[in-house]
Amino acid sequence: MYVHIKYTTVLLHEQDQLNFVTWFEDALKVIEESYGIATALDMSAVDTTDNNSVINRVCQGFFDGAHIVVDITWLGNEEVQGIIKDVNIPYIRIDLSISPFLKLLDKYLDQRNCTDVALIFNNPTQVDQALYFWIDTQRTRMVITDTLDKVSVKKLKALRPIPNNYAIIGTTEDVVKLFQLALEEGLFTLADRWNLVFLDFDYKQTFPQFLLYESISLITLDEAVCCSLLEIPNCVCPIKFLTQKQFLIYTLKVLINVIDTLNSEDKLLESVTCNSTKNDEETLSRFKEILASSIDRDSNIEETNGCLRLKIIGSVDVIEHEDISRIGTFSDDSGFVLENGKQIKPIRTFYRVGVTHAMPWSYKVLDDNTNSTHWKGYCVDFVAMLAEKMEFDYELIEPKKGTFGERNSNGDFDGVVGDLQRGETDLAVTALVMTADREEVIDFVPPYFEQSGISIVMRKPVRKTSLFKFMTVLKLEVWLSIIGSLIVTGFMIWFLDKYSPYSAQNNKKAYPYPCREFTLKESFWFALTSFTPQGGGEAPKSLSGRTLVAAYWLFVVLMLATFTANLAAFLTVEMMQTPVQSLEQLAKQSRINYTVVDHSDTHQYFINMKNAEDTLYRLWKELTLNASTDETQYRVWDYPIREQYGHILLANTVSRVGLSYSRAIWSYSFSNKRLDPGSKCGRRV
């Protein structure tokens, strides 16, 4: 190729693109060396950072003889483009950013239905490139860090919710370095969310060191891109090959060919000045036609929104079973194509689940084999079953401060509730009590276990056992009276039978047959056996004796009936006896001591109810003492004004439940739902 006319190019760049300016200069030298003669292009660089002076500098470039404008800025400059249209200067915008690699990553994330990503770089200049590219994507959230140190790792760990994906982007050397830092700082978790994007072609020798990390994705450009840019078939890509720089060299070659074709048609680009002279429109149109035709035939360049970009061919590999498995390829012509028999696994949902110690719902146990602790309990099993049925991963998070959650003077909560409020956890499954204060900051689902509310807990009384407990049915005086009547009756039976002329032993003629002789011993036996169902046996024969026995038998029947009824009532009442049946009874009595656990949910409940009582009493008093108050207003105060909650608060509180049993006479204390099966599940609003 022989070039007879040399054109000057105005190169528009940004302040952080000085390395691209150097690339442009190097590209001209490479082209000159490859052709063996001077190129058709020269360069005049213009920094577009200062918007006030960029127009003047571009016009000065035109005045100095510039014929073409090459724009390598991230977004272009609309004011400069307006001037270019006025003077009919060819305008070529070239994308030298890492957008091809970001595009490959973006298409892969689309296949996984991901909504956000955290990008990690080691080169600060690449951060702006990523920002400008990702503005046009559908990612709802993106986090970018230009380095990886203890501070940035801490920030990435604190991200809530956890990003769907992490992507380390850089040269092979940078990717290996950043990945090792992520491992050392404990940032590398959930391996299926990690993507390593390589900006060069030195990655093959480093792949084996990633085989231990199952499910991470390796994203690379195909070596065919390198060979095509070098215009060497089946080549071996050089070490530290810069794809963007080689793309610039390739694009400038295409541009020189366009200029050569234009010159061969005797259509020359003239020097212009702002607001004075301009190129022929036919020459500019022909330049655009030749350039468009060259790009259409080229396999490495595509034009998108007036910008020349690199056509990419890339692949995605995933570590599976300690081996590298290719799952798909992407190209601008065919899109993302899955390999035969492969499928892209979607990102599993991950939740940070708040939990705290509450026997038997959730508690820690020590594993003797690993000497580490892990969670067990009903709530833990419940979360595991939810994760299995709803297909999500989770991590149990214990609050750093507090347990269930108490509100401080600033109105903030600690514990499980505080973590939910601040977004440290996504949900909580624990024996959490629903209170009005907590419902202000978190949302509760219905209880998954029986709800029992606040209960009055007392120690089970120890009942004394005795062989003679049945005798406590009657008082001692009654028993002494029964014994006295038995002795007196027995003595009188003996006395009447011995001295009455009508008795069997004194009147043999009337009773010739053998009759019972009531000696003193026999008389006492008769009186005693009269209390049995069999009776006392043969009664005396005399009228006086029989009258006495009849009266005695009536007494025995009445006493037996009284004892039986009292015994049944005594045993029944003893089994059903409850000293206190309601909070109102407990507040009114003074014999039984009671208490609540200090700073517990139950304690706070009584405080709230006491405040409600005080408020009602104050309003009622204001209505009552105001003589002008309408009588109809009293109807709204039909609620009985009581002080039972205030009486409960007068009791001395204890720091823990066990102390309440030792301080109370009847061992009465108030228990909340954590001590009974009334657990709830909380989640963040």
C-alpha positions in Angstrom: 0.0 0.0 0.0 1.3 3.4 -0.9 0.1 6.5 0.9 0.8 9.8 -0.6 -1.2 12.1 1.7 -0.7 12.3 5.5 -3.7 13.2 7.6 -3.6 14.7 11.1 -6.0 13.2 13.7 -7.4 15.0 16.7 -7.5 12.4 19.5 -10.1 13.1 22.2 -9.3 11.5 25.5 -10.0 11.9 29.2 -7.6 12.7 32.0 -7.4 9.1 33.2 -6.8 7.8 29.6 -3.1 8.9 29.2 -2.1 5.3 28.8 -4.5 5.1 25.8 -2.8 8.1 24.3 0.5 6.2 24.6 -1.2 3.2 23.0 -2.2 5.4 20.1 1.3 6.6 19.6 2.7 3.0 19.9 0.1 1.8 17.4 1.2 4.4 14.8 4.8 3.2 15.2 3.8 -0.5 14.9 1.8 0.2 11.7 4.7 2.3 10.3 7.1 -0.6 11.1 4.8 -3.2 9.6 4.2 -1.1 6.4 7.8 0.0 6.1 6.8 3.6 5.3 5.2 6.5 7.2 1.5 6.1 8.0 -1.3 8.2 6.7 -2.1 9.4 10.3 -0.6 11.8 12.7 -2.0 12.7 16.1 -2.9 15.8 18.1 -4.2 14.8 21.6 -7.0 16.9 23.3 -8.0 16.4 26.9 -11.8 16.7 27.3 -11.8 17.0 31.0 -12.1 20.9 30.9 -15.4 21.5 29.1 -14.8 25.2 28.9 -11.6 24.9 26.8 -12.2 21.7 24.9 -14.0 23.4 22.0 -11.2 25.9 21.6 -8.6 23.2 21.6 -10.5 21.2 19.0 -10.9 24.2 16.8 -7.2 24.9 17.2 -6.5 21.3 16.0 -8.6 22.0 12.9 -6.7 25.3 12.3 -3.4 23.3 12.6 -4.6 21.0 9.8 -6.5 18.2 11.4 -8.7 16.2 9.1 -10.1 13.4 11.3 -11.4 13.2 14.9 -10.9 10.0 16.9 -12.8 9.8 20.2 -11.7 7.3 22.8 -13.6 8.9 25.8 -16.0 6.9 27.8 -19.2 8.6 26.8 -18.2 11.0 23.9 -18.6 14.8 23.9 -21.8 16.2 22.5 -20.5 19.7 22.1 -17.5 18.5 20.0 -19.8 16.3 17.9 -21.9 19.4 17.1 -18.9 21.3 15.8 -17.8 18.2 13.8 -21.2 18.1 12.0 -20.9 21.7 11.1 -17.5 21.3 9.4 -18.1 17.8 8.0 -15.1 16.2 9.6 -15.0 12.4 9.8 -15.7 11.3 13.4 -14.7 7.8 14.7 -15.4 6.8 18.2 -13.4 3.7 19.5 -14.2 1.8 22.7 -10.9 0.8 24.3 -12.5 -0.1 27.7 -12.8 -3.6 29.2 -16.5 -3.6 28.1 -16.0 -6.8 26.0 -15.1 -8.7 29.2 -17.9 -7.0 31.2 -20.4 -7.8 28.4 -19.4 -11.5 28.6 -19.9 -11.4 32.4 -23.2 -9.6 32.0 -24.6 -12.2 29.5 -23.6 -15.0 31.8 -25.3 -13.3 34.8 -28.4 -12.9 32.7 -28.4 -16.6 32.2 -28.4 -17.1 36.0 -31.2 -14.5 36.5 -29.0 -12.4 38.8 -30.0 -9.0 39.9 -26.8 -7.6 41.4 -23.1 -8.1 41.5 -20.0 -6.9 43.4 -17.1 -6.1 41.1 -13.6 -6.3 42.5 -10.7 -4.7 40.6 -7.0 -4.2 41.3 -6.7 -1.4 38.8 -8.5 1.9 39.8 -8.6 3.1 36.2 -10.9 0.1 35.4 -13.6 1.2 37.9 -14.9 4.1 35.7 -14.9 1.7 32.7 -17.2 -0.7 34.7 -19.4 2.1 35.8 -20.0 3.5 32.4 -20.7 0.1 31.0 -23.1 -1.0 33.8 -25.2 2.1 33.5 -27.0 0.6 30.5 -27.5 -2.9 32.0 -30.5 -4.2 34.0 -28.6 -4.8 37.2 -30.6 -3.3 40.1 -27.6 -3.1 42.4 -23.8 -3.0 41.8 -20.9 -2.5 44.2 -17.4 -1.8 42.9 -14.1 -1.8 44.8 -10.9 -0.7 43.2 -8.8 -2.8 45.6 -9.1 -5.5 48.2 -7.8 -4.9 51.7 -9.0 -5.2 55.2 -11.2 -2.1 54.9 -12.8 -3.1 51.6 -13.3 -6.7 52.8 -15.1 -5.5 55.9 -17.4 -3.4 53.7 -18.1 -6.2 51.4 -18.9 -8.5 54.3 -21.3 -5.9 55.7 -23.3 -5.7 52.4 -27.0 -6.5 53.1 -28.5 -8.3 51.5 -25.5 -10.4 50.3 -24.8 -9.9 46.6 -26.0 -12.5 44.2 -22.6 -12.6 42.6 -19.0 -11.6 43.2 -16.7 -11.0 40.2 -12.9 -10.5 40.3 -11.8 -8.8 37.1 -8.2 -8.3 36.1 -5.2 -9.9 34.5 -4.3 -13.4 35.5 -1.8 -12.1 38.0 -4.3 -9.7 39.5 -7.1 -12.3 39.7 -4.9 -14.9 41.5 -3.7 -12.2 43.9 -7.2 -10.9 44.7 -8.6 -14.4 45.0 -6.0 -15.4 47.6 -6.8 -12.2 49.6 -10.5 -13.1 49.5 -9.6 -16.6 50.9 -7.4 -15.2 53.7 -9.8 -12.5 54.8 -12.8 -15.0 54.9 -14.7 -13.2 52.1 -14.9 -16.3 49.9 -18.1 -18.0 50.8 -20.9 -19.4 48.7 -18.6 -20.5 45.9 -21.3 -20.7 43.3 -21.6 -16.9 43.5 -18.0 -16.2 42.6 -16.8 -15.4 39.0 -13.2 -14.9 37.9 -12.9 -12.8 34.8 -9.5 -12.9 33.0 -8.4 -9.9 30.9 -5.5 -11.7 29.2 -4.7 -15.2 27.9 -2.2 -16.4 30.6 -5.0 -18.1 32.6 -4.5 -21.7 31.5 -1.5 -22.3 33.6 -3.3 -21.0 36.7 -6.5 -23.0 36.3 -5.3 -26.0 38.3 -5.0 -24.0 41.5 -8.8 -23.3 41.4 -9.8 -27.0 41.2 -10.3 -27.2 45.0 -13.1 -24.6 44.9 -16.2 -26.3 43.7 -18.7 -24.3 41.6 -16.7 -21.1 40.9 -17.0 -19.8 37.4 -14.1 -18.9 35.1 -14.8 -16.4 32.3 -12.3 -15.9 29.5 -12.0 -14.7 25.9 -11.4 -17.3 23.3 -7.8 -17.4 21.9 -9.3 -17.0 18.5 -9.9 -13.4 19.3 -6.2 -12.9 20.0 -5.1 -14.6 16.8 -7.6 -12.7 14.7 -6.4 -9.3 16.1 -2.8 -10.4 15.4 -3.9 -11.6 11.9 -2.0 -14.8 12.6 -4.0 -18.0 12.2 -3.6 -20.7 14.9 -1.3 -18.5 16.9 -0.1 -18.7 20.5 -1.1 -15.6 22.3 1.9 -13.7 23.6 2.5 -13.3 27.4 0.8 -10.2 28.9 -1.1 -9.7 25.7 -3.3 -6.5 25.9 -6.5 -7.1 24.0 -7.6 -3.5 24.0 -4.3 -2.2 22.7 -4.2 -4.7 19.9 -7.7 -3.8 19.0 -6.7 -0.2 18.7 -3.8 -1.2 16.3 -6.2 -3.3 14.3 -8.9 -0.5 14.1 -6.3 2.1 13.0 -5.2 -0.3 10.2 -8.8 -0.5 9.0 -9.0 3.3 9.2 -5.8 3.7 7.1 -7.2 1.3 4.5 -10.4 3.4 4.3 -8.3 6.6 3.8 -6.3 4.8 1.1 -9.4 3.8 -0.7 -10.8 7.3 -0.4 -7.5 8.7 -1.8 -7.6 6.3 -4.7 -10.9 7.8 -5.7 -9.4 11.3 -5.7 -11.7 12.3 -2.8 -9.4 14.2 -0.4 -10.2 15.4 3.1 -9.5 19.1 3.3 -8.3 21.2 6.3 -11.2 23.2 7.9 -11.7 25.9 10.4 -14.5 26.3 12.9 -17.4 28.6 11.7 -15.5 29.2 8.4 -14.7 26.3 6.1 -15.9 22.7 5.9 -15.4 19.5 3.9 -17.4 18.5 0.9 -20.5 16.5 2.0 -20.0 14.0 -0.8 -16.5 13.3 0.4 -17.7 12.8 4.0 -20.5 10.5 2.8 -18.2 8.4 0.7 -15.8 8.1 3.7 -18.7 6.8 5.8 -19.7 4.3 3.2 -16.3 2.9 2.8 -15.9 2.7 6.6 -19.3 1.0 7.1 -18.5 -1.5 4.3 -15.2 -2.4 5.8 -16.7 -2.9 9.3 -19.5 -5.1 7.8 -16.9 -7.4 6.3 -14.7 -7.4 9.3 -15.0 -10.2 11.9 -13.4 -8.3 14.8 -15.2 -4.9 14.7 -18.8 -4.0 15.2 -20.5 -0.7 15.4 -22.9 0.0 18.2 -24.5 3.4 18.8 -21.9 5.0 16.6 -19.0 3.4 18.5 -16.5 0.8 17.2 -16.2 -2.1 19.6 -14.5 -5.4 19.7 -16.5 -8.4 18.6 -16.0 -11.1 21.3 -16.0 -14.8 21.5 -15.8 -16.0 25.0 -16.4 -19.1 27.2 -17.6 -19.9 30.7 -16.0 -22.8 32.6 -17.2 -24.1 36.0 -15.3 -26.2 38.5 -17.1 -29.5 39.0 -15.8 -32.5 40.9 -12.3 -31.0 40.9 -12.3 -30.7 37.1 -12.9 -27.8 34.7 -16.1 -28.2 32.8 -17.2 -25.8 30.0 -20.8 -25.0 30.2 -21.3 -22.5 27.4 -19.8 -20.0 24.9 -20.9 -16.5 23.9 -20.3 -14.5 20.7 -21.9 -11.3 19.4 -23.2 -13.2 16.4 -24.8 -16.3 18.0 -25.3 -15.1 21.6 -25.0 -17.5 24.6 -24.9 -21.1 23.6 -24.9 -24.0 26.1 -22.7 -27.0 25.6 -24.5 -30.3 24.9 -25.8 -31.9 28.1 -24.9 -28.8 30.2 -27.2 -26.4 32.1 -26.6 -23.3 34.1 -27.6 -23.6 37.7 -29.5 -20.6 39.0 -28.2 -18.9 42.1 -29.8 -20.4 45.2 -31.4 -17.9 47.6 -29.4 -17.3 50.7 -30.7 -16.1 54.0 -29.0 -15.0 57.2 -31.3 -16.5 59.9 -31.2 -14.9 63.4 -31.2 -17.3 66.3 -30.4 -17.1 70.0 -30.3 -19.5 73.0 -33.7 -20.6 74.2 -34.1 -24.2 75.5 -35.4 -26.4 73.9 -36.1 -24.3 70.8 -32.5 -23.4 69.9 -29.3 -24.1 71.8 -25.6 -24.9 71.2 -24.0 -28.3 71.7 -20.4 -29.2 71.6 -19.1 -31.6 69.0 -16.5 -33.8 70.6 -14.9 -34.8 67.3 -14.4 -31.3 65.9 -14.4 -29.5 69.3 -16.7 -26.9 67.8 -20.3 -25.9 68.7 -23.4 -26.1 66.5 -27.0 -25.3 66.9 -29.7 -27.8 67.7 -33.4 -27.6 68.8 -36.9 -27.3 67.4 -36.3 -24.0 65.6 -33.1 -25.2 64.0 -34.9 -28.3 62.7 -37.7 -26.1 61.5 -35.3 -23.9 59.5 -33.7 -26.9 58.0 -37.0 -28.3 56.8 -38.0 -24.9 55.3 -34.7 -24.7 53.5 -35.2 -28.2 52.0 -38.8 -27.5 50.9 -38.2 -24.0 49.6 -34.7 -24.7 48.2 -32.6 -22.0 49.8 -29.3 -21.9 51.7 -29.0 -20.3 55.1 -26.6 -19.4 57.9 -27.5 -19.2 61.5 -26.4 -15.9 63.0 -26.3 -15.3 66.7 -26.5 -11.6 67.8 -23.3 -10.0 68.9 -25.1 -8.1 71.7 -28.1 -9.1 73.6 -30.4 -12.1 73.1 -34.0 -11.6 71.9 -33.9 -7.8 71.7 -34.4 -5.0 74.2 -34.9 -1.4 73.4 -32.3 1.1 74.7 -32.7 4.7 75.6 -32.1 5.7 71.9 -35.0 3.6 70.8 -32.8 1.0 69.1 -33.0 -2.7 69.7 -30.2 -5.1 70.3 -30.3 -8.9 70.0 -32.3 -10.8 67.3 -34.8 -7.9 66.9 -32.0 -5.4 66.4 -30.2 -7.5 63.8 -33.5 -7.7 61.9 -34.1 -4.0 62.2 -30.6 -3.1 60.9 -30.7 -5.7 58.1 -27.9 -7.8 59.6 -30.2 -10.8 59.2 -33.0 -11.5 56.7 -35.3 -13.4 59.1 -35.3 -14.9 62.6 -36.6 -18.2 63.8 -36.5 -18.4 67.5 -38.7 -18.4 70.6 -39.5 -14.7 70.1 -42.3 -13.0 72.0 -44.5 -10.7 70.0 -44.7 -7.3 71.7 -46.0 -3.9 70.6 -42.5 -2.4 70.6 -41.1 -5.1 68.4 -44.0 -4.9 66.0 -43.0 -1.3 65.3 -39.7 -2.5 63.6 -40.3 -6.1 62.5 -43.1 -8.1 61.1 -44.3 -11.3 62.8 -45.9 -14.3 61.1 -48.5 -16.4 62.9 -47.1 -18.7 65.6 -45.9 -22.1 64.3 -46.4 -23.6 67.7 -49.3 -23.4 70.2 -49.8 -19.9 71.7 -50.3 -19.8 75.5 -49.6 -16.2 76.4 -48.3 -15.1 79.8 -48.7 -17.7 82.5 -48.5 -17.7 86.3 -45.9 -20.3 87.3 -45.7 -21.7 90.8 -43.8 -24.5 92.4 -45.7 -27.7 92.8 -46.6 -28.0 96.5 -45.1 -30.9 98.4 -47.9 -32.8 100.1 -47.3 -34.7 103.4 -48.3 -38.3 103.5 -49.5 -40.1 106.7 -51.2 -43.4 107.5 -53.7 -41.5 109.7 -54.5 -38.7 107.2 -58.1 -39.9 107.2 -58.4 -38.9 110.8 -57.9 -35.3 109.9 -61.4 -35.3 108.4 -62.8 -34.8 111.9 -61.5 -32.6 114.6 -59.8 -34.0 117.7 -62.8 -33.0 119.9 -65.1 -35.2 117.7 -62.8 -38.2 117.9 -62.6 -37.8 121.7 -66.4 -37.6 121.9 -66.8 -40.7 119.8 -64.4 -42.6 122.1 -66.1 -41.3 125.2 -69.5 -42.3 123.9 -68.2 -45.8 123.1 -66.8 -46.2 126.6 -69.9 -44.9 128.3 -72.3 -46.9 126.2 -70.3 -50.1 126.8 -70.3 -49.5 130.5 -74.1 -48.7 130.6 -74.9 -51.9 128.6 -73.0 -54.0 131.2 -74.6 -52.1 134.1 -78.2 -52.5 132.8 -77.7 -56.1 131.8 -76.3 -57.0 135.3 -78.7 -55.1 137.5 -81.9 -55.0 135.4 -84.5 -57.6 136.6 -85.6 -58.0 133.0 -82.3 -58.9 131.6 -81.6 -62.4 130.3 -79.2 -63.3 133.1 -81.6 -62.1 135.9 -84.8 -63.5 134.4 -84.0 -67.2 133.5 -87.7 -68.1 133.4 -88.4 -65.7 130.6 -85.4 -66.7 128.7 -84.8 -70.5 129.3 -82.6 -70.8 126.1 -79.0 -69.8 126.0 -78.6 -66.0 125.6 -75.7 -63.6 125.2 -74.2 -62.6 128.5 -73.0 -59.0 128.5 -70.0 -58.9 130.7 -68.0 -55.7 130.8 -65.7 -57.0 128.1 -68.5 -58.2 126.0 -70.3 -54.9 126.4 -67.3 -52.9 125.1 -66.9 -55.3 122.2 -70.6 -54.8 121.3 -70.2 -51.0 121.4 -67.1 -51.2 119.2 -68.5 -53.6 116.6 -71.6 -51.6 116.2 -69.5 -49.2 114.0 -69.0 -52.0 111.5 -71.4 -53.1 108.7 -71.9 -56.4 110.4 -73.2 -54.8 113.5 -72.7 -55.6 117.2 -74.5 -58.9 117.2 -77.3 -60.0 119.6 -78.7 -57.1 121.6 -79.6 -57.0 125.3 -83.1 -58.5 126.3 -84.1 -55.8 128.8 -86.2 -52.9 127.7 -83.8 -50.4 129.2 -80.8 -52.0 127.5 -82.6 -52.1 124.1 -83.6 -48.5 124.4 -79.9 -47.6 125.1 -78.7 -49.7 122.1 -81.3 -48.2 119.8 -80.1 -44.7 120.6 -76.5 -45.7 120.3 -77.1 -47.3 116.9 -78.7 -44.0 115.7 -75.7 -42.2 116.9 -73.4 -44.6 115.0 -75.3 -44.3 111.8 -75.1 -40.5 111.9 -71.4 -40.5 112.7 -70.6 -42.9 109.9 -72.5 -40.9 107.4 -70.8 -37.7 108.6 -67.4 -39.2 108.4 -67.9 -40.7 104.9 -69.3 -37.4 103.5 -66.5 -35.3 105.1 -63.8 -37.7 103.8 -65.1 -37.6 100.2 -65.3 -33.8 100.4 -61.9 -33.5 101.9 -60.2 -35.5 99.3 -62.0 -33.8 96.4 -61.3 -30.3 97.6 -57.6 -31.1 98.3 -57.2 -32.2 94.7 -58.9 -29.2 93.2 -57.5 -26.6 95.5 -55.8 -23.6 93.8 -54.7 -20.7 96.0 -55.0 -18.1 93.2 -57.1 -18.4 90.0 -56.6 -14.9 88.4 -54.3 -11.9 88.4 -57.0 -9.9 90.2 -57.1 -12.3 93.1 -53.3 -12.3 93.3 -53.1 -8.5 93.4 -55.8 -8.3 96.1 -54.2 -10.8 98.5 -51.1 -10.4 100.7 -50.4 -13.9 101.9 -48.7 -15.1 98.7 -45.5 -13.4 97.5 -44.9 -13.0 93.7 -42.4 -11.5 91.4 -41.4 -11.0 87.7 -38.0 -11.3 86.0 -36.4 -7.9 85.6 -36.2 -6.5 82.1 -38.1 -9.4 80.7 -40.9 -9.2 78.2 -43.4 -10.0 80.9 -42.0 -7.2 83.0 -42.3 -4.8 80.1 -45.9 -5.9 79.6 -46.8 -5.0 83.2 -45.1 -1.7 82.8 -47.2 -0.9 79.7 -50.4 -2.0 81.4 -49.6 0.1 84.5 -49.1 3.1 82.2 -52.5 2.4 80.6 -54.1 2.2 84.1 -52.5 5.5 85.1 -53.7 7.1 81.9 -57.2 5.9 82.3 -57.3 7.0 86.0 -56.0 10.5 85.1 -58.5 11.0 82.4 -61.3 9.7 84.6 -60.2 12.0 87.4 -60.2 15.0 85.0 -63.8 14.2 83.9 -65.0 13.6 87.5 -63.5 16.8 89.0 -64.7 19.0 86.1 -68.2 20.1 87.1 -69.1 21.3 83.6 -68.5 17.9 82.1 -71.5 16.4 80.2 -72.8 13.3 81.9 -72.9 11.5 78.6 -69.1 11.6 78.4 -68.9 9.2 81.3 -70.2 6.3 79.2 -66.9 6.0 77.4 -65.3 5.2 80.8 -67.2 2.1 81.5 -63.9 0.4 81.8 -63.3 -0.5 85.5 -60.4 1.6 86.9 -58.2 -0.9 88.7 -54.6 -1.0 90.0 -53.8 -4.7 89.7 -50.9 -4.1 87.3 -49.5 -1.5 89.5 -49.6 -3.9 92.5 -47.7 -6.5 90.4 -45.0 -3.9 89.7 -44.6 -3.2 93.4 -43.1 -6.6 93.8 -39.3 -6.9 93.8 -38.0 -8.1 90.4 -35.3 -10.8 90.0 -32.6 -11.1 87.4 -33.4 -14.6 86.4 -36.2 -17.1 86.6 -34.6 -19.4 89.2 -34.4 -16.7 91.8 -38.1 -16.1 91.7 -38.7 -19.6 93.1 -36.5 -19.1 96.1 -37.8 -15.7 97.0 -41.5 -16.3 96.8 -43.4 -18.0 99.7 -45.7 -19.9 97.3 -43.2 -19.6 94.5 -45.4 -17.5 92.2 -43.7 -15.9 89.2 -44.7 -14.7 85.8 -43.4 -16.5 82.8 -43.4 -15.4 79.2 -43.8 -17.5 76.0 -40.1 -18.4 75.8 -40.7 -20.8 78.8 -43.7 -22.5 77.1 -44.6 -23.6 73.6 -45.8 -20.3 72.2 -42.9 -19.5 69.9 -43.1 -17.1 66.9 -41.1 -16.4 63.9 -40.0 -12.9 63.0 -38.8 -11.4 59.8 -37.7 -8.0 58.7 -40.3 -5.6 57.3 
